[in-house]
Amino acid sequence: MPTLNWIGKDKVVTHHQDVPFRVLERKYTFGDEHDSGNMIIHGDNLEALKALLPRYENRIKCIYIDPPYNTGNEGWVYNDNVNDPHIRKWLGQVVGSEMDDLTRHDKWLCMMYPRLVLLQKLLADDGAIFISIDDNEQANLKLICDEIFGATNFVADLPRVTKKGGKDHSDNVAKNHDVIIIYTKSNSKCKFNGFAPNEKGFDNEDEFVDKRGKYKLNQTLDYDSLWYNHTMDFPIEIDGNLYYAGGSKEAYINRHKGQHDAKDWVWRWSQAKFDFGYKNGFVVIKKGKDRSRIYTKTYLNASIEKDLLGNYYIDYFNRESKISSLEFSDNVYSNDNAKKEIAKIIGGNTFDFPKPSALISQLISLIKNADIILDSFAGSGTTAHAVLNLNKQDGGNRKFILCELCDYAETITAERVRRVMSGYGEGKNAVNGTGGSFDFYELGETIFEPDSENLNDNADTEQIRQYIWYSETHTAYHAPATDAHPYLLGKYQYNNYYFYYIKGEETCLDWDFLNTFTERDRAEMYIIYADRCILTEQEMIKLNIRFKKIPRDIKHI
């Protein structure tokens, strides 16, 4: 497989291992639900991604990132502590603006590589990552993604129209598109949804949403004709009330006496189909002062069909089709639309090249059962907006995790999410809120003291416990039951793990500690962390205990 080399690559291939583990400090909760699973993290995304590993490794079903395109006109700063002399020269410097300045490509690759490694670790086996990029780094990005995710896990490059008519990014070509590169963790395990017909919505129609998804309302009446032969003319009984297509019982009786007018009304649906539709939520009754009206629902993703035996059933559109490479040519996914969207929520010209929430919604919808969505270049918070919209549409419970380095993580990113949840706009332009909650975090203390093997007593103990569990099992940490042993981390592969740690005190694995175990603590093997141990080697072998000394035996990952 072809690989890409650049100045400093040898220092960044394993750089993720040198990134310190930091705790995530919750600063506040917006909404009613504490620890809802929705997170906005302010800080360097490299450190933020590593902080997420103990809880989320191999759990993220959908990742979307919109990294700097490295056009030469952007002001991004590479701020990782890489010791290669070439890279040190670049640290803290704004990327050069000359198109032929190849050093900026080296620097961009050094920035991206360790972040992609951590994203690959976080991605679930049946998940996918979507990366927006343009021609400046597309070829380089493809090669390093082949290296990190595996060339066999490449899915596609999807072109996206960014602006109708294009923009002069070069002397000869007015560019009007970028691409979305798609990789999976494992192509054999990740299953994609195709695009449902009209998935974006109905053209020029009022839309409604229920648990089945988007729908529009249709009158259930039509003009009579010889084709109907009056078989579509019958009274409908609902809650003891009779409804007639012609509006009255008299008109119904006259038609059936042969007093037929070609403009008389009949139902669009047969009585059997109506009965099935009413029972299954495809019918809406709107009561008025003079008369009630009956409407039927036309869904984007479902319809009433009849089988060969004449029985009605609900047909949910088959979305297991191939992804269309032309789908993102629609202007609804353009940067122009994204700017208008942000302006309605935040106001002003906030970002030069934002992405619209409709784009992210469509990408998320491609992944089956995408329950956790991560964006480590969060920008204005478009990904959270998309997740909230999808949940509102279908009643889902998807969670978002956003990482943003810049100071606008609070004033723009989080503010946009607050307004989407609460509602925004005034008068006829008002948009109802989606509801929801999120927790805002800052990167806090390191797990270990700087330049030391000792645990940092200033770090949150619960997050130290998460780290220890992750270092042992490489699985997501779940807090034990409240009535479990106070120092139990969890059970994994028939083993019990204990972290006997008290800040400012020395702990000892002795018989007094073992006497705190109950029948619930029974296991094949006991891995116990403590500051020291006075049990003999023979006693530990007999009791199936493996002692690990704090901090000596704690792994640095």
N, C-alpha and C positions, 0 to 999 in steps of 0.2 A: 504494500500500500504506500503511495507517495506520502511523504511527510514534509512539513514546512519548517525551515530553520530561520532564525533571526537572531540578532544580537541580544543576548540576555536570556534566551530560552532556557539554557541549562540551569539558570537560577530560579526560574518561575515554575518549572514543571512540578516541583515538590514544595513550592512556596506555601501552599495551603496548610502544610504540616507545621510551619513556623508561625502561623497566625495565632495569636493568643486567644484562648477561650475567655469570653467576657459574659457576665451575667446580663440579663435584660431587666432593666429597672422600669417597672410600671409607674408612669407619671400621673395618669388619670384614666378614668373610664368615661366614655361618652355613651349615654343611653342607660337603660335599666339593668342590662345583663352584665354582671361582672365576669371577666374571663370568658367572653362569648366565643373565643376562637378567632375573631377578627382582630388583626394586629397591624399597627403602623409603627415601624421602627425607624427612629431617627439616628443615623450613624453610617459609617463606612459599610457599604454592603458586603465587603469581604468578611469583616468581623461579624456583621449581623448574620450572614449565612452560616458561619461556623457556630455562632451561638444557637442557631436553630437546630443543629444536628442532633443533640440528645433527644429532642422531642419529635423531630420530623424526618429523620433520615429514612429514605425509601417510602415516604408517605404522601408526597405531593403529586397529585394526579395531573395537574396542568400548570406549566410555567410559561409566562409570557414576559419577555424583556425587550426593551427598546433602548439599547445602549447607544452611546454617541456614534454617529455615522462616520466621524473622522473626515469631514469634508475639507478640513484645513481652515475653516472659518469659525470653529467652535472653541469655547473657552474651557474645555474640561482639563482637569489637573490630575496627573498620576501621582498618588500619594502613598504607595506601598513601600515598606522598608526592605528593598532589595539591595543587596550589597555589591552587585556587579558594578565596576567603575563606570561603565557606559551608562547604566541606568541611573546611577547616583547623580550623574551630570544632568539628567533630565528631570529628576524629582523636583516637584514644585513648579516646574516651568509650564507655561501654556503651550499647547501644541503649535508647531509652526504653521503658518498660513499658506505656504507655497505648496502647490499641488505636486511638485516633483521632489519635495523634501521627504525622502524615504524613511528618515529616522522617525517620523511620526507614526509610521506603520509598525516599526519595531516596538515603539512605546505603547501603542494601542494593543498590540498582541500581548505584551507583558501585563497590561492591565486586565485583559479579558481572560487569559488562560486560567489562573487560579480560581477565578469566580465561576467559570464554566465547570471546573472540576468539582467544586462544592455543589453547584446546581445538579450535576449528574448524581452525586451522592444523595441529594434530597429527593430526586425524582423517583416516583414509584415504578415498579417493574412494568405496570400496565399504563404508565403515564407518558406524556409527550411535552416537549418544550418547543415554543414558537419564538423565533427571534426576528425582529424587524431590522433590516439593514439595506444599504444601497450599494452601488457599484464600487464605492471607495474601498470597502473591506469585505465585500461579499465573497470573493475568491479565497481570501485569507481565512475568513471565518469558517467557510466550508471545510477547509483542510484541517483546522484545529478541532472542529467538531467531529470530523471523521476520526481523529486521533483519540478524543476524549469519550465520545459516545459510541464509536464504532461505525465504520463506513456502512456496514450492513443495516444499521439502524437509521440511516438517512431516509426520509420519507419524500420530501418534495421542496421545491422553491415555488412559492405562490406569488405571482406578481400582484401588486396593489396599485391602483391609480391614486396618486397623491394630489394631483391638481389638474383640472381640465385645461388643456392647452399647453401644459408644460411650463417649465421655468428654465431660464438660461443658466445652467450650471457648467456649461462648457462653451467653447467657441462655435461648435458646429451642430450640437444636438440640444434641443429643448426637452429636457427629461421630465416626464410626468408619471413616473412609477418608481417604486422600490420593491423589495421582495420580502417574503416571510419564509425563513428557513425552518423546516420542521424535522426534529429528530425524536426518536423514542428511546426509552431505556432498553426495551426489548421488542423488536418488531413482531415477534411471534406472540407476545402477550398483550400488546396494545391494540385495541379495536376502535376504529373510528366510526363515528356517525357520518353519513352523507348529509347533503343539504336537503331539507324538506322543501317541497314546492312552496314558493312565496314565503320563505321562512322569515324574511325581514318584515312582512306585514302586508296588509291589503292596500292596493293603490286607491287613493282618494276615497277611502271609506272610513267610517267611524269604527274603531276597534274596541273590543272589550276583552277582559282576561278572566278566566276562572281556573280551577285546578287542572283542567284539560288543556289549557293554553289559550292562545289568541283566537277570537272569533268575531264575526260580524252578524248582525241580525237581518233576517229576510222576512218580508211579508209572506204569509203562507197561502195567499190567494192568487188566483190567475183567472183570466177570461175562460169561459167554457167554450168548448168546440166539439165537433163530432168525434174528435180523438178521445175525449174523455168519456163520451156516452153516459154522462151523469154518474159514472162510478166513483168520481171524486167528490160527489155532493152528498154529505151526510152530516148529521148533527154531532158535535163533539161535547162530551159531558166531562166537566172538570169540577170537582168539589160540589156536585149537585146542581151546577149551572150548565145549561145547554147553549152552545155557540153554533151559529149557522153561518155558512160561507156568504150568503147573501145579506146577512145582517138581521134577518128576521125569520121567524117560523113561517109566516105567511108566504114569503118569497120562496122558501124551500118547498112548501106544499104545492104552490102554483107550478113550479118547474116540474115537479113529479106528476102533475096532471096534464103535462104536455104543453103548458104555456111557457115555451122556451124562448129565450132571447140570447143571441150570440154574445151579448155583453154581460150576461149573468156571471157571477163569480162562483168559482169552485175552489176546493182545497188543492194545493200542489201535491200534497202527500196523500197516499191511500190511508184508510182508517187503520190498517195493521201497522203501517210504518209510523203513523202518528202515535199510536199507542206505545210502540217500542221507544220512539224518540222522547215522548213525555216521561216515560218511566226512567230513562237513562240521561235526562238532563239536557236534551237537545231542543226543548221548547221553553219559551218565555211568555208569560201572560202579563200584559200591561193593562191595568184597570184604569178606565177613564170615567168622566162624569156621565156620559151618555151610553157608552158601550166599552167593552173590553176588547183589546186587540191581541191576537195570537201571532207570535213570531217564532221562527226556527233559527237555530244557530248553524252557521257555516264555519267550521273550524279549519285552522291552517293544517293541523296535524291529525285530524280524525274525521271520519264520515260514517254514515249508516249504509251498509251494503246488504245484499241478499244472497244467500248461498244457493246451491243447485236444488236444494229441497224446499226453497221458498222461505227459509228462516232468516230473520234479520240479525245482524251482528255489527259491532263497532270495529271498523278497520282503521287501525293506527298506521299512518303512512310508513312504509318501509324506509328507514333512514340508513340502512346498512349498505349504502351505495358508495361509489367512489367520490372523493372530494373533487369538486370542479376547480380547475386552475383559472377559470374565467370569473369565478364568483366575485372576486374582489376588484373587478373592473368597474363596479357600480360606484357612482360618485358619493353614495351614502358613506363609504369608507374613506373618503378623502380628508386631507388635512384641513381643507377649507371648512368642511362640515364640523370637524373637531374644534376649530377656533370659534365657530359660532356657538357650539355647545358649551364650551368653557365660559364664553362671554356671558351667556344667559345665567350661568351659575355663580361665577366669581366676579365677572365684569372685567373689561379691559383686555388688552392683548398680552396675555400672560406668558404664552410659550410660542416659539417660532414654528415648531413642527410637531404639534400634538397629534395624538391618535384618537379617533372617535370611539365612544363606548360601544357602538354597534359592531365595530371591528372585533373588539375583544370578546364581546358576547358571542359572536359567531364562532370564534376560535375555541372558546370554552365549550360551546355546544357540540363541537366535533368530538370531544372526548367522552366516552361512556362513563357515567357516574363520577364526573369530576367534582369531588367534594371539597378539596382544598386547592386554592389557586394562589400562586406566588408570583410577585413582580418585584424584582430586586433593583430595578431602575424606575422607581414609581412615578417620578415627575409630578403631574397634577392630580394623580389618583384615579386615572381613567379605569384601571383594572378593577378597583373597588366599586366604582360606579357601575361597571358592566355586571359584576357579580350581584350587586343589590337589585339591579333591574331584572336579571334572570330569576332571582328568588321571588320577586314580586309577581312575575309573569306566571310562574308555574308552581309557586308554593314551596320551592326548594329550600335547602338549608346549607347552601355552599358557604365556605369561609374564605376570606381573603387575608393574605399576608403581604404587606408592602414594606419595602426598604427604601429609604431616601436619605442621601448624605447631606444635601443642601439645607440651609436654614429655613427654606420655605416648606419643609416637611410639616410644620405646624400651621403656618399662615396660609398656605395654599392647599397642600395635599390633604391634610386632616380637615381643613375648613371645607373643602369641596365635599368630602365624605359626610361631614356633619349636615351640610345643606341638602345633599341627596337624601339622607335619611329623614330629615325633618321637613323637607319641602322648600321650594324656592320660587321666586317670581311673584308677580302681583296681578290681580285682575284676571283677564282672559288668558294671560301668559303664565298664570300660576301652575306649578307642577306639584302634585301631591308627593309627599315623602314616601320612601320605601319602608321606613322603619328600620330597626336594627341597632346594634351597639358595636363599639370597638374599644380596644385598649391601646393607649399611646405609650410607647417605650423609648427610652434612651439606652445606649450602650453604657453599662456600668463597670464595676470592678472586674479585674481579671480573676480567674479561678486560682491561679498561683501568683505569689508575690513576684514582682518584676525581678528578673535575673536571679531567681531562687527556686528551689524545689518545694518550698513550704507552701501550704495552703494559705490563701489570703483570708484572714479572719474578718475582713471587711465585706467579703462576698456573701451573698445570701445563701444560707445553709441549704435550703431546698434546691437551689440551682446547683450547688456543689453535689448534692445527692443525685441529681439528674446526670451530671457529668460522670460521676463514678459508675452509675448504672450503664450509661452509654459506652464508657471505656471498656466495660466488661462484656457487654452483650451486643453492642451495636444495634440495639432495637429501641423503639420509642419508650420513654419512661412514663409510667402511669402511677400516680401516687397510690400506695396501699390503702386498704380500708382504714377508717379512723380508729377501729378497735384492734388493728394489727399491732404486732410488736413495734415499739417506738423507733427502733433502729433498723427495721426491715426495709430494704430497698425494693425487693420483689422476688418472684420465683421465676426461674428460667431453666428449661431443660432439666427438671427434677432437682435443681440446685436452689438453695436459699442464699440470698446475698444480704449482708448486714453491714451498715456503715456506722460504727460506734464512735461518734465524733461529737465533742462538746467544745464550743469556742472557749478558749482561755483555760481549759482544763486538760489534764492528761487522762486518757482512757486506758483501761487494762482489760484484756481478755483473760478472765479468771473464772473460778467456779461460781462466784457470786453472779457474774454476768450470765453464765449458762443456766443458772437456776431461774432466770427470768423467762426462759422458754416454756411454752405450753405445748399441748398436743397439736395445736394449729401450726406450730413451727416445724413439725416433723418433715424431713427431706432426706434424700439420698446423700447429699453433700452440703456442707455449710461453709460458705466463703465469708469470712468475717474480717473487716477492716477495724483496726484499733491502733492506738499509739504504741502499745507494747503488749506482750503476752507472757504469762507465767506458767502456762500449761506445758507439759513435757511433750516431746515429739511422739512418744508412745501413746499418750493420752489423746492427742489430736488424731493420730491414725485410727485409734479405736473408735473415736466418736465421729470420724469422717469430717474433720474440721480442717480447713485450709486458712491459715492466718496470713493477713496482708498488713504490713506495717504502714502507718500513716507518717510521713508522706512518701516514704521510700518506694513503696510498691504501687503507687498510683501512676497509671500510664499517662504520658503526654501525647496527645493525639493532634 
